[in-house]
Amino acid sequence: MEILDPSGGPDNVVRVGAGESDFALTSVQHYLTARTGRGDIAARFVAMVVQRSPIGALVPATSVVREPADLAGCRVGGDPANPQVIEFMASLDHRGIPRPKLVDLPAGTAPGALGRGEVDAIVALVDALPRRRRQAGIDLRAVRVGRDDVYGSGVIASDRLPDDLVAQVRDGVVAALEAQRAAPDAGLAEMDDRYGDDRTEDAAEGWRMLQEFVFTDVPTGSMDAVRWRTTLDFLCAARGLGVPEVAAVARVGDG
């Protein structure tokens, strides 16, 4: 197997659909974004890694915000067009919590604004806390608002690949996740050698925060049509997108 560096965001989905790579790890949000410009993609999800949405808010460690309801009335920094921000607000709506005031911030500037006290919270995946903490320059806490019945991210495979090969890779991904759970610091040296930047400093802590969303009450890597229907209905409605059929997005029951 050849490991390719990711293109970032929806581009990874497009690459798999175009046959430039066979598999990719991506989020449902990136997949939906790719579909907005290209329609059906010749690639579908074959395993879900993040079984529950980890979307939430990061707040200063000294903040009085302790639970989602406390976010009402706060100043939350983010780009209103960002899918994560849209999901965050829709998740608050689902919980019946009044939306906080959204402070429109350019991409990449939210952590600094939080550190300077210009906003009370920023939208992020909860496992992004270690990196955002360094960027903000202050200690942070995560307040999750995501839904338990909405998928986060997983593995997509090109439609041209046979079911038996897809099943082998899916089983390999599950085995790798279980191995990482047993040895959470494994692979950090190789990661540092490959990328040579500061992401390695955050990886182990971020993984430990993510584990509760990966290892849940369902088998690791599994997915089902009912959860997919809920995920697509919720995310597409929040973003004003047409809702695709589950079979157009995931190989549920294949192989």
Order of alpha helices (4+ residues) and beta strands (2+ residues): alpha-beta-alpha-beta-beta-beta-alpha-beta-alpha-beta-alpha-beta-beta-alpha-alpha-alpha-alpha
